[in-house]
């Protein structure tokens, strides 16, 4: 009986130990479950009437965020605007931006918004800092790969923000009104009246083939080179005003034939211009220009006997206006084509033995096809 009692007691002790260890393991597992932190939440504020580029950029951004371990919450701009405005009136500042308000209402570490930019797409981010304040950043890219590029750069900015360091993607200019005034002022982008200043120093070089035609002279074909320096206009994202220098020539035209011989003609021109680039229409960027400069023409006669060969040249003031379009091939490269109407004063006249063979410049038309590289 005692032996049997001891065996029962032993079994009881073993059972008690098993139950105890089970409780310990369960407690450890529960502790781990409690200690597991939720994924940081990011709010995507979708724009109403988004085009194909914006939708592609949003899709890629959503995928990149989830792959990086973020929880993604989406809100529609107009639909959620009233809700966030009501929440903001109860708990936030009246000057709070839409992105900051969306991040607070949905308890996110950041809020992002995809928009179109010149020749591509951009993402504006509102990032919650560790001390509770927020800052606004923006990334943009041009060309067909813009949606994927801005998605990757935006996630890099978010990851850098989570680490509490500056860096990640190369930040570009914030769109007007998207950054808090104090943040823009700290970065030197706000003037005395609080308007965002355009970023200066956007330089570009353009080169290719030009064509001149008019007044019976031409078509004359030759190289051209342009150098420009501009700035994005305040309050008009993607619109750029630039100063440009154009050098064209030497341009050679077919010889002008007359009754007693022929004349070969060479032309050059130089213009100082103001160029206005409009906002992007998909991959296309329209632009218009106006300028003034100088025109040079040199003519060499080849008459038959008894006339003697002579040469001459003329300089004239030149004014011109034109329009064109650029096709973006990437963030810094575009194919450009434009046409200009040119007026010269005094008007050059090409004659041989008293016979008038050509008189360009009233007007002449210039066509230009080339590549533009943003420096």
C-alpha positions in Angstrom: 0.0 0.0 0.0 2.8 2.4 0.9 4.6 1.5 -2.2 1.5 2.1 -4.2 1.0 5.4 -2.4 4.6 6.5 -3.2 4.1 5.7 -6.8 0.9 7.8 -6.9 2.7 10.7 -5.1 5.6 10.5 -7.6 3.1 10.6 -10.5 1.5 13.7 -8.9 4.8 15.4 -8.6 5.7 14.7 -12.2 2.3 16.0 -13.3 2.8 19.1 -11.2 6.2 19.8 -12.8 4.8 19.4 -16.3 1.9 21.8 -15.5 4.4 24.3 -14.1 6.7 24.2 -17.1 3.7 24.6 -19.4 2.6 27.7 -17.5 6.2 29.0 -17.7 6.4 28.5 -21.5 3.0 29.9 -22.0 4.0 33.0 -19.9 7.1 33.4 -22.0 5.2 33.1 -25.2 2.6 35.6 -24.0 5.3 38.0 -22.9 6.8 37.8 -26.3 3.5 38.4 -27.9 3.0 41.5 -25.7 6.5 42.8 -26.4 6.1 42.5 -30.2 5.8 46.1 -31.6 3.3 46.9 -34.3 4.6 47.9 -37.7 5.0 51.6 -38.3 2.0 53.0 -40.2 2.2 55.2 -43.3 -0.8 57.0 -44.7 -1.1 57.3 -48.5 -3.3 60.3 -49.4 -4.6 59.5 -52.9 -5.3 62.5 -55.2 -8.7 62.8 -56.9 -8.6 62.4 -60.7 -5.1 60.9 -60.6 -3.6 60.1 -64.1 -1.8 56.9 -65.2 1.6 58.1 -64.0 0.3 58.9 -60.5 -1.6 55.6 -60.3 1.5 53.7 -61.3 3.7 55.6 -58.8 1.1 55.0 -56.0 1.0 51.2 -56.8 4.8 51.0 -56.7 5.0 53.1 -53.5 2.5 50.9 -51.8 4.5 47.8 -52.7 7.8 49.3 -51.6 6.3 50.4 -48.3 5.0 46.9 -47.5 8.2 45.2 -48.6 10.1 47.5 -46.2 7.8 46.5 -43.3 5.5 49.4 -43.1 1.7 49.1 -42.6 -0.1 51.0 -45.3 -3.4 52.9 -44.8 -4.9 54.7 -47.8 -7.2 57.7 -47.8 -8.9 59.5 -50.7 -8.2 63.2 -50.9 -11.7 64.7 -51.2 -13.5 61.9 -49.3 -11.2 62.0 -46.3 -10.7 65.8 -46.5 -13.9 66.6 -44.6 -13.2 63.9 -42.0 -9.6 65.0 -41.3 -10.7 68.7 -41.3 -13.3 67.9 -38.6 -10.8 65.9 -36.6 -8.3 68.8 -37.1 -10.8 71.3 -35.8 -11.2 69.3 -32.6 -7.6 68.3 -31.9 -5.2 70.1 -34.2 -4.1 73.5 -35.6 -6.0 75.3 -38.3 -2.7 75.7 -40.1 -1.9 72.0 -40.1 -1.3 70.6 -43.5 -3.4 67.9 -45.1 -0.5 65.4 -44.8 0.2 66.2 -41.1 -3.5 66.0 -40.3 -3.9 62.6 -42.1 -0.9 61.2 -40.2 -2.3 62.3 -36.9 -5.9 61.1 -37.5 -4.7 57.7 -38.7 -1.9 57.5 -36.1 0.8 57.2 -38.7 4.5 57.9 -38.5 4.3 59.5 -41.9 1.8 60.6 -44.7 2.7 60.7 -48.4 1.0 62.1 -51.5 1.9 61.4 -55.1 1.7 64.2 -57.7 2.8 65.0 -61.2 6.0 67.0 -61.8 7.8 68.3 -64.8 8.4 65.3 -67.0 7.6 62.7 -64.4 6.3 62.3 -60.8 6.9 63.5 -57.3 6.2 62.3 -53.8 5.7 64.7 -50.9 6.2 63.2 -47.5 5.3 64.4 -44.0 7.5 62.7 -41.5 6.9 62.5 -37.7 10.1 63.3 -35.8 11.0 61.7 -32.5 10.2 64.8 -30.5 6.7 64.8 -31.9 7.2 67.5 -34.5 7.0 66.9 -38.2 8.9 67.9 -41.3 8.1 67.8 -45.0 10.3 66.4 -47.7 9.8 65.8 -51.4 11.4 63.6 -54.0 10.9 63.7 -57.7 12.1 62.0 -60.9 11.7 62.4 -64.7 11.2 60.0 -67.5 9.5 56.7 -68.0 11.1 55.2 -64.9 9.9 58.1 -62.6 7.1 56.1 -60.8 9.5 53.4 -59.6 12.3 55.9 -58.9 10.2 58.1 -56.7 8.7 55.1 -54.9 12.2 53.8 -53.9 13.4 57.3 -52.9 10.4 58.0 -50.8 10.8 54.7 -48.8 14.5 55.5 -48.4 13.5 58.9 -46.9 11.0 57.1 -44.5 13.7 54.6 -43.4 16.2 57.3 -42.8 13.6 59.2 -40.8 12.9 56.1 -38.7 16.6 55.8 -37.9 16.6 59.5 -36.9 19.3 60.5 -39.4 19.3 62.8 -42.4 20.0 61.1 -45.8 18.4 58.5 -47.8 17.0 59.8 -51.1 18.1 63.1 -52.5 15.5 65.5 -51.4 14.3 68.1 -54.0 12.3 71.3 -53.7 9.0 70.9 -51.8 6.0 72.0 -53.7 4.5 75.3 -52.8 2.4 75.2 -49.7 3.3 71.6 -48.8 5.9 72.3 -46.2 5.3 74.0 -42.8 6.4 77.6 -42.9 8.9 77.2 -40.1 10.5 74.2 -41.9 10.8 76.1 -45.1 12.2 79.1 -43.3 14.8 77.0 -41.6 16.0 75.8 -45.0 16.1 79.3 -46.5 13.2 78.8 -48.9 10.7 81.4 -47.6 10.9 85.1 -48.3 9.7 88.0 -46.3 6.0 87.4 -47.1 6.2 83.7 -46.6 6.1 82.7 -50.2 8.4 79.8 -51.2 11.4 81.0 -53.2 12.3 79.3 -56.4 15.5 77.2 -56.4 18.2 79.0 -58.5 21.0 77.4 -60.5 19.2 74.9 -62.7 21.7 74.8 -65.6 21.3 72.9 -68.9 23.3 72.4 -72.1 21.6 71.7 -75.4 23.2 70.8 -78.7 22.2 69.4 -82.1 21.4 70.3 -85.7 19.8 73.5 -86.8 18.2 74.6 -90.1 17.7 78.1 -91.5 15.4 79.0 -94.4 14.1 82.2 -95.8 14.3 84.9 -98.4 15.4 82.5 -101.1 18.4 81.3 -99.1 18.5 77.8 -97.8 17.7 75.4 -96.4 21.0 75.9 -94.6 22.1 73.2 -92.2 24.6 73.6 -89.3 25.3 72.8 -85.7 23.9 74.8 -82.7 24.7 75.0 -79.0 22.7 76.4 -76.2 23.4 77.1 -72.5 20.7 78.0 -70.1 20.3 78.9 -66.4 16.9 79.0 -64.8 14.6 78.6 -61.8 11.3 77.0 -61.0 8.6 79.6 -60.6 7.2 80.1 -57.1 3.8 78.6 -56.7 3.9 76.9 -60.1 5.6 73.5 -59.7 7.2 72.3 -62.9 7.2 75.7 -64.6 10.7 77.1 -65.2 11.9 80.5 -66.4 15.4 80.6 -67.8 18.0 82.8 -69.5 19.5 81.1 -72.5 22.4 81.8 -75.0 22.1 80.3 -78.5 24.9 80.0 -80.9 24.1 78.5 -84.4 26.4 77.9 -87.3 28.2 77.9 -89.5 25.2 76.9 -91.6 25.8 76.2 -95.3 23.1 76.5 -97.9 23.0 75.3 -101.5 24.6 77.7 -103.9 22.4 80.5 -105.3 22.4 80.3 -109.1 22.1 83.4 -111.3 22.4 84.4 -114.9 26.2 84.9 -114.8 27.2 82.4 -112.1 26.6 81.3 -108.6 27.1 82.4 -105.0 27.9 80.3 -101.9 26.4 81.5 -98.6 27.4 80.9 -95.0 25.3 82.0 -92.0 25.8 82.3 -88.2 23.7 83.8 -85.5 23.8 84.4 -81.7 20.8 85.1 -79.5 20.3 85.9 -75.8 16.9 84.7 -74.9 14.3 84.3 -72.2 12.7 80.8 -72.2 9.5 79.8 -70.4 8.9 76.0 -69.9 5.4 75.1 -69.1 4.3 72.3 -66.8 4.7 68.7 -68.2 2.1 67.1 -70.3 3.0 63.5 -69.7 6.5 63.1 -71.0 6.3 66.3 -73.0 7.4 69.7 -71.8 6.3 72.6 -74.0 8.3 75.8 -74.0 8.3 79.3 -75.6 11.2 81.7 -76.1 11.9 85.3 -77.2 15.3 87.0 -77.6 17.6 89.3 -79.5 21.2 89.1 -80.8 23.3 89.3 -84.0 23.2 87.7 -87.5 26.2 87.2 -89.8 26.1 86.3 -93.5 29.1 85.8 -95.8 28.7 85.4 -99.5 31.4 84.3 -102.1 30.6 84.8 -105.8 31.7 82.5 -108.6 30.8 84.3 -111.8 31.6 83.5 -115.4 34.0 85.6 -117.5 34.3 88.5 -117.9 33.2 89.0 -114.3 35.6 88.6 -111.4 35.0 86.6 -108.3 34.3 88.7 -105.2 33.1 88.1 -101.6 31.3 90.1 -99.0 29.7 89.9 -95.6 27.1 91.7 -93.5 26.3 91.9 -89.8 22.7 92.7 -88.7 20.7 92.9 -85.5 18.4 89.9 -84.9 15.3 89.3 -82.9 13.4 86.1 -82.7 10.5 84.2 -81.0 9.8 80.5 -81.0 8.1 77.5 -79.5 9.0 73.9 -79.0 8.7 70.8 -76.9 11.0 68.5 -75.0 10.5 64.7 -74.7 11.9 63.4 -71.5 14.2 60.4 -71.8 15.3 60.4 -68.1 15.7 62.5 -65.1 18.4 64.7 -66.8 18.1 64.0 -70.5 15.5 65.1 -73.1 15.1 65.3 -76.8 14.1 68.8 -77.8 12.7 70.3 -81.0 11.6 73.8 -81.7 11.1 76.5 -84.4 11.9 80.2 -84.4 10.9 83.1 -86.5 13.8 85.5 -87.1 13.9 89.1 -88.2 17.2 90.9 -89.2 17.8 94.6 -89.4 19.2 95.8 -91.8 18.1 93.1 -94.2 21.0 91.2 -95.9 20.8 91.0 -99.7 22.8 88.6 -101.8 23.4 89.8 -105.4 25.6 88.8 -108.3 26.3 91.3 -111.2 23.3 93.4 -110.0 21.0 90.4 -110.0 19.3 89.8 -106.6 19.5 86.2 -105.7 18.3 86.1 -102.0 17.4 88.3 -99.1 17.1 86.3 -95.8 15.9 87.7 -92.5 12.4 89.1 -93.3 11.7 86.7 -91.9 13.8 83.6 -91.8 12.7 80.4 -90.0 15.0 78.4 -87.8 14.4 74.8 -86.8 16.4 73.0 -84.1 16.6 69.4 -83.1 18.9 68.2 -80.3 19.5 66.8 -76.9 19.2 68.7 -73.6 21.2 67.7 -70.6 20.4 69.1 -67.2 23.6 69.7 -65.2 
